[in-house]
Amino acid sequence: MAATKLGTDETDSHVLLSALGSKYSVEILHATQSPTSAQKLSDELDVPIATCYRRIEELVDAGLLECEGRKLSEEGRRTNVYRRTLDELSIDLTPDAPTITREERSEAKNHIQDQIDRE
């Protein structure tokens, strides 16, 4: 896994920092090591479902979370499942604009996590 250094584009930095600064965002990122539905996140993290959907949208827009596909819910409905796109994020505030470095999750790591979840 290689670290990717993001540019100092103010818009990208603002979107990312804003998404991270929202209540529940970090908890959602932590809980999405494996593909997880909004309903499951809402239930497990005790986050109102409407808030959960808003945070998911913000995190997707910031490139921190992605829709990994659709699965059947316990009620038999098709629902989106989300997984975080990174394992590590570093923000350096000392230069003129924030410098953000992120370590992306590899497909291999996702595959291993999926195998662990199946056991």
N, CA, C and O of each residue as an XYZ file, in Angstrom:
476
protein
N       0.828     -1.176      0.000
C       0.000      0.000      0.000
C       0.874      1.241      0.000
O       1.651      1.467      0.927
N       0.744      2.017     -1.014
C       1.528      3.233     -1.109
C       0.700      4.411     -0.601
O      -0.514      4.480     -0.790
N       1.389      5.307      0.034
C       0.724      6.514      0.497
C       0.586      7.476     -0.676
O       1.492      7.600     -1.500
N      -0.544      8.147     -0.741
C      -0.801      9.117     -1.785
C      -0.856     10.482     -1.145
O      -1.603     10.701     -0.191
N      -0.063     11.404     -1.668
C      -0.070     12.754     -1.135
C      -1.016     13.581     -1.990
O      -0.820     13.714     -3.198
N      -2.024     14.126     -1.367
C      -2.969     14.956     -2.096
C      -2.393     16.349     -2.263
O      -1.594     16.810     -1.449
N      -2.801     16.994     -3.303
C      -2.357     18.366     -3.536
C      -2.914     19.300     -2.486
O      -3.634     18.881     -1.580
N      -2.585     20.531     -2.613
C      -3.040     21.510     -1.633
C      -4.241     22.280     -2.168
O      -4.487     23.411     -1.748
N      -4.988     21.683     -3.084
C      -6.196     22.299     -3.620
C      -7.127     22.623     -2.459
O      -7.528     21.734     -1.707
N      -7.466     23.899     -2.318
C      -8.274     24.335     -1.180
C      -9.641     23.675     -1.147
O     -10.143     23.336     -0.075
N     -10.248     23.488     -2.320
C     -11.572     22.879     -2.367
C     -11.522     21.445     -1.869
O     -12.339     21.055     -1.034
N     -10.568     20.642     -2.370
C     -10.440     19.261     -1.931
C     -10.162     19.180     -0.434
O     -10.770     18.376      0.273
N      -9.256     20.003      0.040
C      -8.922     20.011      1.468
C     -10.138     20.389      2.297
O     -10.403     19.784      3.336
N     -10.873     21.387      1.836
C     -12.055     21.839      2.584
C     -13.108     20.733      2.659
O     -13.674     20.484      3.723
N     -13.370     20.067      1.521
C     -14.366     18.987      1.487
C     -13.947     17.865      2.437
O     -14.759     17.367      3.217
N     -12.678     17.473      2.365
C     -12.189     16.385      3.199
C     -12.245     16.751      4.684
O     -12.748     15.978      5.499
N     -11.734     17.913      5.026
C     -11.718     18.324      6.436
C     -13.131     18.525      6.970
O     -13.415     18.207      8.125
N     -14.011     19.052      6.133
C     -15.396     19.245      6.542
C     -16.070     17.902      6.810
O     -16.787     17.747      7.799
N     -15.836     16.929      5.924
C     -16.430     15.602      6.106
C     -15.903     14.942      7.373
O     -16.670     14.329      8.117
N     -14.622     15.059      7.623
C     -14.038     14.456      8.828
C     -14.505     15.142     10.103
O     -14.587     14.515     11.160
N     -14.808     16.424     10.001
C     -15.197     17.187     11.180
C     -16.638     17.001     11.600
O     -17.027     17.441     12.682
N     -17.433     16.361     10.771
C     -18.841     16.154     11.102
C     -18.989     15.059     12.151
O     -18.249     14.075     12.163
N     -19.952     15.256     13.018
C     -20.231     14.278     14.059
C     -20.535     12.922     13.435
O     -21.286     12.849     12.462
N     -19.980     11.873     13.963
C     -20.141     10.472     13.573
C     -19.272     10.041     12.389
O     -19.181      8.844     12.120
N     -18.635     10.962     11.675
C     -17.874     10.589     10.478
C     -16.747      9.615     10.792
O     -16.589      8.608     10.102
N     -15.977      9.899     11.806
C     -14.852      9.031     12.153
C     -15.362      7.660     12.588
O     -14.764      6.640     12.245
N     -16.455      7.626     13.337
C     -17.023      6.350     13.765
C     -17.489      5.530     12.563
O     -17.302      4.314     12.527
N     -18.094      6.198     11.580
C     -18.548      5.511     10.370
C     -17.354      4.961      9.605
O     -17.386      3.819      9.148
N     -16.303      5.759      9.460
C     -15.114      5.274      8.759
C     -14.517      4.062      9.472
O     -14.122      3.088      8.832
N     -14.456      4.130     10.780
C     -13.892      3.017     11.557
C     -14.732      1.758     11.382
O     -14.186      0.656     11.321
N     -16.042      1.905     11.300
C     -16.946      0.753     11.219
C     -17.054      0.158      9.818
O     -17.644     -0.909      9.648
N     -16.501      0.823      8.824
C     -16.652      0.349      7.448
C     -15.378     -0.301      6.919
O     -15.022     -0.132      5.753
N     -14.710     -1.031      7.771
C     -13.559     -1.840      7.356
C     -14.061     -2.921      6.402
O     -13.365     -3.300      5.460
N     -15.264     -3.409      6.652
C     -15.951     -4.382      5.799
C     -17.180     -3.686      5.210
O     -17.653     -2.702      5.779
N     -17.707     -4.176      4.082
C     -18.908     -3.566      3.508
C     -20.059     -3.568      4.513
O     -20.417     -4.608      5.065
N     -20.624     -2.400      4.737
C     -21.651     -2.224      5.760
C     -22.756     -1.320      5.234
O     -22.476     -0.329      4.559
N     -23.987     -1.644      5.531
C     -25.131     -0.837      5.086
C     -25.339      0.355      6.016
O     -24.874      0.369      7.155
N     -26.040      1.340      5.505
C     -26.363      2.517      6.316
C     -27.204      2.115      7.525
O     -27.003      2.639      8.621
N     -28.144      1.188      7.332
C     -28.993      0.758      8.439
C     -28.178      0.085      9.535
O     -28.395      0.337     10.720
N     -27.242     -0.769      9.140
C     -26.396     -1.438     10.136
C     -25.529     -0.422     10.875
O     -25.362     -0.515     12.091
N     -24.972      0.554     10.141
C     -24.185      1.612     10.787
C     -25.047      2.389     11.769
O     -24.625      2.668     12.891
N     -26.254      2.735     11.346
C     -27.171      3.476     12.208
C     -27.462      2.701     13.484
O     -27.431      3.259     14.580
N     -27.744      1.419     13.334
C     -28.068      0.584     14.504
C     -26.869      0.405     15.426
O     -26.983      0.585     16.638
N     -25.713      0.049     14.853
C     -24.537     -0.251     15.666
C     -23.936      0.984     16.324
O     -23.424      0.906     17.441
N     -23.995      2.131     15.634
C     -23.370      3.338     16.167
C     -24.363      4.255     16.874
O     -23.988      5.301     17.404
N     -25.627      3.857     16.877
C     -26.690      4.663     17.484
C     -26.730      6.070     16.870
O     -26.759      7.080     17.573
N     -26.729      6.091     15.530
C     -26.789      7.331     14.761
C     -28.156      7.368     14.079
O     -28.551      6.376     13.469
N     -28.885      8.474     14.163
C     -30.156      8.548     13.439
C     -29.925      8.238     11.956
O     -28.936      8.685     11.376
N     -30.836      7.474     11.345
C     -30.632      7.004      9.980
C     -30.469      8.160      8.986
O     -29.644      8.063      8.077
N     -31.218      9.230      9.133
C     -31.079     10.373      8.208
C     -29.686     10.991      8.334
O     -29.075     11.358      7.330
N     -29.189     11.104      9.556
C     -27.844     11.631      9.785
C     -26.811     10.679      9.195
O     -25.828     11.112      8.595
N     -27.037      9.398      9.366
C     -26.114      8.400      8.834
C     -26.002      8.543      7.311
O     -24.895      8.530      6.773
N     -27.118      8.676      6.624
C     -27.089      8.853      5.174
C     -26.373     10.137      4.773
O     -25.641     10.150      3.783
N     -26.574     11.220      5.531
C     -25.876     12.488      5.226
C     -24.373     12.324      5.388
O     -23.602     12.768      4.537
N     -23.951     11.687      6.482
C     -22.512     11.486      6.712
C     -21.913     10.594      5.629
O     -20.814     10.861      5.141
N     -22.625      9.543      5.254
C     -22.145      8.667      4.186
C     -21.953      9.473      2.904
O     -20.925      9.341      2.239
N     -22.914     10.291      2.557
C     -22.803     11.114      1.338
C     -21.598     12.048      1.412
O     -20.863     12.188      0.434
N     -21.392     12.681      2.555
C     -20.231     13.571      2.725
C     -18.922     12.798      2.576
O     -17.991     13.266      1.920
N     -18.854     11.621      3.183
C     -17.631     10.809      3.133
C     -17.374     10.277      1.722
O     -16.222     10.191      1.296
N     -18.426      9.924      1.000
C     -18.284      9.495     -0.394
C     -17.788     10.668     -1.232
O     -16.864     10.507     -2.029
N     -18.390     11.851     -1.064
C     -17.974     13.042     -1.813
C     -16.515     13.404     -1.552
O     -15.826     13.917     -2.434
N     -16.053     13.134     -0.335
C     -14.664     13.436      0.033
C     -13.695     12.334     -0.404
O     -12.482     12.473     -0.249
N     -14.234     11.239     -0.951
C     -13.382     10.146     -1.404
C     -12.892      9.238     -0.290
O     -11.935      8.487     -0.477
N     -13.534      9.299      0.860
C     -13.111      8.499      2.011
C     -13.894      7.206      2.149
O     -13.480      6.294      2.865
N     -15.019      7.130      1.466
C     -15.921      5.990      1.551
C     -16.437      5.736      0.141
O     -16.592      6.671     -0.646
N     -16.704      4.469     -0.179
C     -17.277      4.186     -1.487
C     -18.349      3.116     -1.364
O     -18.319      2.272     -0.469
N     -19.293      3.179     -2.286
C     -20.327      2.153     -2.351
C     -19.679      0.934     -2.980
O     -19.177      0.999     -4.102
N     -19.689     -0.169     -2.262
C     -19.030     -1.385     -2.722
C     -19.988     -2.307     -3.460
O     -19.560     -3.297     -4.053
N     -21.254     -2.001     -3.430
C     -22.233     -2.840     -4.119
C     -23.549     -2.837     -3.357
O     -23.810     -1.978     -2.514
N     -24.368     -3.832     -3.686
C     -25.676     -3.950     -3.046
C     -25.823     -5.359     -2.493
O     -25.359     -6.325     -3.099
N     -26.467     -5.469     -1.343
C     -26.738     -6.767     -0.723
C     -28.187     -6.780     -0.253
O     -28.826     -5.734     -0.138
N     -28.688     -7.959      0.013
C     -30.039     -8.083      0.564
C     -30.000     -7.796      2.056
O     -29.156     -8.322      2.781
N     -30.916     -6.963      2.501
C     -31.027     -6.682      3.932
C     -31.779     -7.825      4.599
O     -32.267     -8.729      3.921
N     -31.872     -7.790      5.910
C     -32.611     -8.815      6.646
C     -34.086     -8.800      6.258
O     -34.771     -9.816      6.371
N     -34.576     -7.642      5.798
C     -35.971     -7.516      5.381
C     -36.166     -7.938      3.928
O     -37.284     -7.889      3.414
N     -35.084     -8.353      3.259
C     -35.178     -8.797      1.878
C     -35.098     -7.687      0.840
O     -35.386     -7.917     -0.334
N     -34.712     -6.494      1.257
C     -34.571     -5.377      0.309
C     -33.123     -5.245     -0.112
O     -32.210     -5.562      0.651
N     -32.916     -4.772     -1.343
C     -31.570     -4.489     -1.838
C     -31.108     -3.187     -1.200
O     -31.829     -2.189     -1.225
N     -29.916     -3.195     -0.634
C     -29.397     -1.997      0.026
C     -27.920     -1.827     -0.310
O     -27.195     -2.811     -0.456
N     -27.481     -0.593     -0.431
C     -26.068     -0.295     -0.698
C     -25.227     -0.633      0.523
O     -25.661     -0.456      1.662
N     -24.016     -1.125      0.269
C     -23.057     -1.330      1.340
C     -21.815     -0.495      1.030
O     -21.427     -0.337     -0.127
N     -21.210      0.029      2.075
C     -20.103      0.974      1.939
C     -18.869      0.450      2.647
O     -18.948     -0.249      3.658
N     -17.707      0.817      2.074
C     -16.428      0.454      2.682
C     -15.502      1.665      2.572
O     -15.518      2.388      1.575
N     -14.701      1.871      3.607
C     -13.758      2.994      3.562
C     -12.700      2.741      2.493
O     -12.400      1.595      2.157
N     -12.148      3.810      1.972
C     -11.172      3.709      0.885
C      -9.740      3.833      1.378
O      -8.806      3.727      0.584
N      -9.552      4.051      2.660
C      -8.208      4.258      3.175
C      -8.050      3.615      4.537
O      -9.022      3.280      5.214
N      -6.785      3.451      4.918
C      -6.470      2.938      6.246
C      -5.821      3.995      7.124
O      -5.873      3.908      8.351
N      -5.217      4.984      6.504
C      -4.509      6.006      7.278
C      -4.633      7.346      6.569
O      -4.624      7.422      5.340
N      -4.749      8.394      7.364
C      -4.846      9.746      6.842
C      -4.007     10.652      7.737
O      -4.120     10.616      8.962
N      -3.170     11.459      7.107
C      -2.314     12.372      7.854
C      -2.521     13.780      7.302
O      -2.524     13.984      6.088
N      -2.693     14.737      8.193
C      -2.911     16.125      7.787
C      -1.826     16.987      8.412
O      -1.693     17.051      9.635
N      -1.054     17.647      7.564
C       0.020     18.542      8.015
C      -0.468     19.973      7.836
O      -0.698     20.421      6.713
N      -0.623     20.678      8.931
C      -1.146     22.043      8.893
C      -0.055     23.107      8.901
O      -0.362     24.299      8.914
N       1.218     22.697      8.895
C       2.295     23.686      8.995
C       2.554     24.473      7.719
O       2.947     25.635      7.825
N       2.361     23.917      6.497
C       2.583     24.754      5.307
C       1.470     25.784      5.141
O       0.571     25.884      5.976
N       1.543     26.546      4.052
C       0.530     27.585      3.798
C      -0.877     27.008      3.710
O      -1.838     27.633      4.160
N      -0.996     25.831      3.137
C      -2.289     25.149      3.038
C      -2.097     23.728      3.554
O      -0.987     23.198      3.506
N      -3.155     23.113      4.041
C      -3.006     21.752      4.564
C      -2.463     20.795      3.506
O      -2.851     20.850      2.339
N      -1.565     19.921      3.934
C      -1.069     18.849      3.083
C      -1.646     17.562      3.644
O      -1.484     17.261      4.827
N      -2.318     16.808      2.791
C      -3.001     15.608      3.238
C      -2.367     14.400      2.568
O      -2.238     14.345      1.345
N      -1.974     13.431      3.392
C      -1.409     12.187      2.892
C      -2.336     11.066      3.338
O      -2.742     11.002      4.498
N      -2.663     10.182      2.395
C      -3.569      9.088      2.737
C      -3.003      7.768      2.252
O      -2.399      7.689      1.182
N      -3.206      6.740      3.049
C      -2.800      5.392      2.673
C      -4.064      4.635      2.267
O      -4.919      4.326      3.097
N      -4.154      4.352      0.992
C      -5.325      3.684      0.435
C      -5.392      2.233      0.890
O      -4.364      1.610      1.156
N      -6.594      1.704      0.979
C      -6.786      0.270      1.239
C      -6.542     -0.468     -0.060
O      -7.030     -0.062     -1.115
N      -5.803     -1.530      0.015
C      -5.540     -2.326     -1.187
C      -6.663     -3.342     -1.391
O      -7.370     -3.702     -0.450
N      -6.812     -3.795     -2.627
C      -7.783     -4.849     -2.919
C      -7.440     -6.119     -2.154
O      -8.330     -6.848     -1.716
N      -6.147     -6.381     -1.996
C      -5.722     -7.569     -1.250
C      -6.194     -7.488      0.202
O      -6.671     -8.476      0.759
N      -6.061     -6.325      0.804
C      -6.496     -6.160      2.196
C      -8.019     -6.314      2.295
O      -8.527     -6.922      3.238
N      -8.737     -5.761      1.318
C     -10.195     -5.917      1.310
C     -10.564     -7.396      1.182
O     -11.474     -7.869      1.863
N      -9.867     -8.119      0.321
C     -10.138     -9.543      0.117
C      -9.888    -10.330      1.406
O     -10.692    -11.181      1.784
N      -8.784    -10.043      2.068
C      -8.467    -10.725      3.334
C      -9.530    -10.428      4.375
O      -9.971    -11.331      5.085
N      -9.953     -9.155      4.477
C     -10.993     -8.790      5.440
C     -12.297     -9.516      5.131
O     -12.993     -9.960      6.043
N     -12.626     -9.637      3.855
C     -13.848    -10.349      3.465
C     -13.770    -11.815      3.881
O     -14.769    -12.382      4.323
N     -12.595    -12.439      3.746
C     -12.420    -13.830      4.153
C     -12.584    -13.980      5.661
O     -13.202    -14.936      6.129
N     -12.039    -13.047      6.414
C     -12.161    -13.076      7.878
C     -13.628    -12.936      8.278
O     -14.101    -13.630      9.177
N     -14.341    -12.037      7.606
C     -15.765    -11.812      7.940
C     -16.621    -13.033      7.662
O     -17.631    -13.243      8.334
N     -16.240    -13.838      6.690
C     -17.019    -15.039      6.333
C     -16.844    -16.166      7.350
O     -17.694    -17.051      7.453
N     -15.749    -16.132      8.094
C     -15.466    -17.221      9.050
C     -16.305    -17.104     10.295
O     -16.192    -17.935     11.196
